[in-house]
Amino acid sequence: MKNILKIFICYLLVVGCSSDDNNLLEDIAIRGGFVQFTEAPTTLDINILDLDTASITEGLIDPNENIISYSLNLFYEDQVITDFLVLNSFPNNLNIPISDILSALGLTNDDVSLSTEFTFIALINTTTGTFSGESPNFDSNGVNLGGDSTVRLKSNGLRDAIEFDVTFFQPPAKTIKGTSFEEVPVGDENAEFVNNLGVNVDGNLVNGANPPFVNFVSAGGEIGFSSEFVGVSGISSSSLGFSSERIGVTTALEDVDPFPDGTHAFHIEDPDGAIRITFDTVDVPAGQEKSGVSFQYFLRTTSWETLDGIIAYANITTDTGNDVVQILHALDDDAEDAEGIWNTANTGFLTGVRSYQLVIEMQSGHDTEDIYIDNIIVYEPEP
């Protein structure tokens, strides 16, 4: 009790007292049902490359010394695993292999992504009652549909172990090959690419005599690429296709934040259709089982319509054949959600891929709908 009172007093000094009906002193020092991590937890954010060996390993204490049992329930999407772990004495230790979590949920390593999140919520029996670590959730009639633990118990300073999440991070990567378009010659920032195909004709675009260039043959450094025009029915109410527009590699910083890598980027403006860029195939080094591909993109702040935005996928080869990995689909409202900042599209680490061919399709039907891409990287883990 002395320990929790000390914590409570320190907490009040930081956040002050509250006049609402919930009493923090009662919540954590009198009623009990409160479990703490011994120290600020450090093993709840998991390296996504270490799923087979990673574990949650944290110390636990019962500062009120009144807990009879501590049961952790596991939540993921629509699944709930009750009594995933039960402890009956304190102090104690959490030791939960990530493989055990996946097994309980019927998941494999391939089901885990950087956005995956597992939630543990405790159910605690004490000498004064049973308390859920879930926060209260009162309906319009004042009926509590949630748990018993005020959100004030979940301040970082209190190191609560009554509700916590397990998340995943990607460690630093090593570039296999990439491009930021730095080797592509550029010219006048206002120069336009002249369409060699004719207006609204599908096919491969061909570089003119002068920049901006839409194709690049690699000399062994940056990844090469080629571009084509693809008609999109209904993308513009006035006309389809283009004769000349500012399309290709540029240094112009108009309506865009500074490029994330270097001084060049690929830009499109109002093709009244789609510009599809296909990058050269990049092989993954022999014996490397983990790899991925990423790029960054910027959508000018404007009004993005139904068919406007950016799509990306990768054609891959594996030991068993060919496949397509969808990376990004941001049209219409999704494009508006991403506008105004540099965003990153990323496969995360994939297993068993032998090569990548990145394809990015940028669609625009209005002269204020500018799209930029930069910093394309095929990567592997740092050794």
C-alpha positions in Angstrom: 0.0 0.0 0.0 2.8 2.4 0.8 4.3 1.9 -2.7 1.1 2.7 -4.5 0.4 5.7 -2.3 3.8 7.1 -3.2 3.0 6.6 -6.8 -0.4 8.3 -6.4 1.1 11.3 -4.6 3.7 11.8 -7.3 1.0 11.4 -10.0 -1.1 14.1 -8.4 1.8 16.4 -8.3 2.2 16.0 -12.0 -1.4 16.0 -13.2 -3.3 17.7 -10.3 -6.6 16.6 -8.8 -9.8 16.0 -10.6 -13.3 17.0 -9.5 -15.2 14.3 -11.4 -17.0 11.4 -9.8 -14.2 8.9 -10.3 -11.7 8.8 -7.5 -8.2 7.9 -8.5 -7.1 7.2 -5.0 -9.9 4.7 -4.6 -9.2 3.2 -8.1 -5.5 2.4 -7.5 -4.9 2.6 -3.7 -7.9 1.4 -1.8 -10.0 -0.7 -4.1 -7.0 -2.4 -5.6 -7.1 -4.6 -8.7 -4.1 -2.7 -10.1 -1.0 -4.5 -11.6 2.1 -2.6 -12.6 5.1 -3.4 -14.8 8.2 -3.4 -12.6 9.8 -0.9 -15.0 8.6 0.9 -18.1 8.0 -2.0 -20.6 10.6 -2.5 -23.4 9.5 -5.7 -25.0 6.0 -4.8 -26.2 7.2 -3.5 -29.6 8.4 -6.5 -31.6 11.0 -6.7 -34.4 8.9 -8.2 -37.2 11.9 -10.2 -38.4 12.2 -12.0 -35.0 8.7 -13.5 -34.8 10.0 -17.0 -34.2 12.2 -16.0 -31.3 10.8 -12.8 -29.8 9.0 -12.9 -26.4 7.3 -10.4 -24.1 9.4 -10.5 -21.0 8.4 -8.0 -18.3 8.3 -8.0 -14.5 5.0 -7.5 -12.7 4.1 -6.3 -9.2 0.9 -6.0 -7.1 1.5 -2.8 -5.2 -1.6 -3.2 -3.0 -0.8 -6.8 -2.2 -4.4 -7.9 -2.5 -4.6 -9.8 -5.8 -5.8 -13.4 -5.8 -5.5 -14.0 -9.6 -4.5 -12.0 -12.7 -5.9 -13.3 -16.0 -4.9 -11.8 -19.3 -7.4 -12.0 -22.2 -6.1 -11.6 -25.7 -7.9 -9.5 -28.3 -7.3 -9.5 -32.0 -9.8 -8.3 -34.6 -13.0 -10.3 -33.8 -11.2 -13.0 -31.8 -10.9 -13.1 -28.0 -8.8 -15.7 -26.2 -9.8 -15.8 -22.6 -7.4 -16.8 -19.8 -4.5 -16.7 -22.2 -2.2 -16.3 -19.2 -3.1 -16.7 -15.5 -0.9 -15.7 -12.6 -1.7 -16.3 -8.9 1.2 -14.7 -7.1 3.2 -11.5 -7.1 5.8 -10.3 -7.8 5.9 -12.4 -11.0 7.1 -12.3 -14.6 5.4 -12.2 -18.0 7.1 -14.5 -20.4 5.0 -14.8 -23.6 6.6 -16.0 -26.8 5.1 -14.3 -29.9 4.8 -17.7 -31.4 2.4 -18.6 -28.6 0.2 -15.6 -29.4 0.1 -16.5 -33.1 -0.7 -20.2 -32.4 -3.6 -19.3 -30.1 -5.1 -17.0 -32.8 -4.5 -19.5 -35.6 -2.1 -17.1 -37.3 1.3 -17.6 -39.1 4.2 -15.3 -39.4 3.0 -14.3 -42.8 -0.2 -12.9 -41.3 1.7 -10.4 -39.2 2.3 -6.9 -40.7 3.5 -3.6 -39.4 -0.1 -2.6 -38.7 -0.9 -5.8 -36.7 -1.8 -5.1 -33.1 -2.6 -7.5 -30.3 -4.3 -6.2 -27.1 -4.2 -7.8 -23.7 -6.8 -6.8 -21.1 -6.6 -8.1 -17.5 -9.3 -9.5 -15.4 -8.2 -9.2 -11.7 -9.7 -11.0 -8.7 -8.8 -9.3 -5.4 -9.9 -9.5 -1.8 -12.4 -6.7 -2.5 -13.9 -8.0 -5.8 -13.3 -8.7 -9.5 -12.2 -5.9 -11.8 -11.7 -5.7 -15.6 -8.8 -3.7 -17.0 -11.0 -2.4 -19.7 -12.1 1.2 -19.4 -15.7 2.0 -18.6 -18.1 2.6 -21.6 -21.4 4.1 -20.5 -24.4 4.1 -22.9 -27.0 6.8 -23.1 -28.9 5.3 -20.2 -25.8 5.4 -17.9 -25.2 1.6 -18.2 -21.6 0.6 -18.2 -20.9 -1.7 -21.2 -17.2 -1.7 -20.6 -14.8 -2.4 -17.8 -13.9 -1.0 -14.4 -10.6 0.8 -14.8 -10.6 4.5 -15.4 -8.3 5.7 -18.2 -6.4 7.7 -15.6 -4.9 4.4 -14.4 -3.4 4.0 -17.9 -1.1 7.0 -17.8 2.5 6.2 -18.8 3.8 7.2 -15.5 1.8 4.5 -13.7 3.2 1.6 -15.8 -0.1 -0.2 -15.8 -0.3 -3.8 -16.8 -4.1 -4.0 -16.9 -4.4 -3.1 -20.6 -1.5 -3.0 -23.1 -0.8 -3.5 -26.8 1.8 -5.6 -28.6 2.9 -3.9 -31.8 5.6 -4.5 -34.5 8.3 -2.5 -36.1 10.6 -2.9 -39.1 14.3 -2.7 -38.4 16.6 -0.6 -40.5 17.0 -1.9 -44.1 19.9 -2.2 -46.5 19.3 -1.1 -50.1 19.7 -3.7 -52.8 19.0 -1.2 -55.5 17.0 2.0 -55.9 16.4 5.2 -57.7 15.7 8.8 -56.7 15.9 9.8 -60.4 19.2 11.6 -59.7 20.9 10.2 -62.8 18.2 11.3 -65.2 19.0 14.6 -67.0 16.7 17.5 -66.3 16.1 20.8 -68.1 13.8 23.8 -67.9 11.4 23.4 -65.0 8.5 24.6 -67.2 9.3 22.3 -70.1 6.6 19.9 -71.2 6.8 16.4 -72.5 5.4 16.1 -76.0 3.3 13.0 -76.5 4.7 10.8 -79.3 1.5 8.7 -79.5 -1.2 11.2 -80.3 -4.0 12.3 -77.9 -5.6 9.5 -75.9 -3.7 6.7 -77.5 -2.5 3.9 -75.3 1.1 2.9 -75.7 4.7 3.4 -74.7 6.0 6.9 -74.4 9.3 7.9 -76.0 11.7 10.5 -74.7 12.0 13.6 -76.8 15.3 15.2 -77.7 15.3 17.3 -74.5 13.9 16.9 -71.0 11.6 16.2 -69.3 12.4 12.5 -69.8 9.9 9.7 -69.0 12.2 6.7 -69.6 15.7 5.9 -68.3 18.1 3.1 -69.2 20.2 2.1 -66.2 23.9 2.2 -66.5 24.3 0.0 -63.4 23.6 2.6 -60.8 20.0 3.7 -60.3 17.1 1.5 -61.4 15.9 2.1 -65.0 12.3 2.6 -65.9 9.9 3.1 -68.8 6.6 4.9 -69.1 3.3 4.4 -71.0 0.0 6.2 -71.4 -3.1 4.4 -70.4 -6.5 5.8 -71.2 -9.0 6.1 -68.4 -12.6 6.4 -69.5 -14.5 9.2 -67.7 -11.5 10.7 -65.9 -12.2 14.1 -67.4 -15.4 15.7 -68.5 -13.6 18.0 -71.0 -11.2 15.8 -72.9 -9.2 12.6 -72.7 -5.4 12.2 -73.1 -2.9 15.0 -73.7 -0.7 16.4 -76.4 1.9 18.0 -74.1 2.1 18.3 -70.3 4.7 18.7 -67.6 5.3 15.0 -67.2 8.6 13.3 -66.3 11.7 13.8 -64.1 11.9 17.3 -62.7 13.6 19.5 -60.1 10.6 21.9 -59.9 9.3 22.4 -56.3 5.9 23.7 -57.2 3.1 22.9 -54.8 5.2 20.1 -53.2 7.4 19.8 -50.2 11.2 19.3 -50.8 11.9 15.9 -52.3 12.8 13.2 -49.7 16.0 12.0 -51.4 18.0 14.3 -53.6 16.8 17.1 -55.9 15.0 15.1 -58.6 11.6 13.3 -58.6 9.1 12.0 -61.2 6.1 14.3 -61.7 2.8 14.1 -63.6 0.3 16.9 -64.2 -3.1 16.5 -65.9 -2.5 13.7 -68.5 -6.3 13.2 -68.5 -5.6 9.5 -68.2 -2.9 7.5 -66.5 0.9 7.4 -66.7 2.1 3.9 -65.8 5.8 3.6 -64.9 7.4 0.2 -64.9 10.7 -0.1 -63.2 13.5 -2.6 -64.1 13.4 -6.0 -62.4 15.7 -6.1 -59.4 17.0 -9.5 -58.2 17.2 -10.3 -54.5 20.7 -11.7 -53.5 20.9 -15.5 -53.5 20.1 -17.0 -50.1 18.3 -13.8 -48.8 14.9 -14.9 -47.5 13.6 -11.4 -46.4 13.2 -8.4 -48.7 10.8 -5.7 -49.7 10.2 -2.7 -51.9 9.1 0.9 -50.9 8.7 4.3 -52.5 7.5 7.8 -51.4 4.7 9.8 -53.1 3.2 13.3 -52.8 -0.3 14.3 -53.9 -0.9 18.1 -54.3 -3.6 19.5 -52.0 -6.7 19.8 -54.2 -10.0 18.0 -54.8 -9.3 14.5 -55.9 -12.1 12.9 -57.9 -13.3 9.2 -58.2 -10.7 8.1 -60.8 -7.8 10.4 -59.7 -4.8 9.2 -57.5 -2.1 6.6 -57.4 -2.0 2.8 -57.6 1.1 0.6 -57.1 1.9 -3.1 -57.2 5.0 -5.3 -57.6 5.4 -8.2 -60.0 7.4 -10.7 -58.1 9.1 -14.1 -58.6 9.4 -16.7 -56.0 10.9 -20.2 -55.8 7.5 -21.6 -56.8 6.4 -19.1 -59.5 5.2 -15.6 -60.2 2.8 -13.4 -58.2 1.6 -9.8 -57.8 1.8 -7.9 -54.6 -0.6 -5.0 -54.2 1.2 -2.1 -52.5 -1.0 1.0 -52.8 -4.5 2.0 -54.0 -5.2 5.6 -53.2 -8.0 7.1 -55.4 -10.7 9.6 -54.7 -11.1 10.0 -50.9 -8.0 7.9 -50.2 -6.0 10.3 -52.3 -7.5 13.3 -50.4 -6.5 11.6 -47.1 -2.9 11.4 -48.3 -2.5 14.8 -49.9 -0.2 17.6 -48.9 2.6 15.4 -47.4 5.2 12.9 -48.5 3.8 9.4 -47.8 5.6 6.0 -47.9 4.2 3.0 -49.6 5.9 -0.2 -48.4 5.5 -3.9 -48.7 7.3 -4.6 -45.5 9.6 -7.6 -45.4 8.3 -10.4 -47.6 9.6 -14.0 -47.4 11.0 -16.0 -50.3 10.9 -13.3 -53.0 13.5 -13.7 -55.7 12.9 -10.5 -57.7 10.7 -7.4 -57.8 9.4 -5.3 -60.7 7.7 -2.2 -59.3 4.8 -0.7 -61.3 3.3 2.7 -60.3 0.2 4.1 -62.1 -0.6 7.8 -61.5 -4.0 9.1 -62.7 -5.1 12.7 -63.1 -7.8 14.5 -64.9 -7.3 18.1 -63.8 -4.5 20.6 -64.0 -4.3 21.0 -60.2 -3.8 17.3 -59.6 -0.1 16.9 -59.4 1.6 13.7 -58.3 5.2 13.1 -57.4 7.2 9.9 -56.7 10.7 9.6 -55.3 13.1 7.3 -53.3 12.3 3.9 -54.8 14.1 1.2 -52.8 14.3 -2.6 -53.1 15.8 -3.6 -49.7 16.9 -6.5 -47.5 17.6 -6.5 -43.7 20.8 -5.0 -42.4 23.3 -7.8 -41.7 
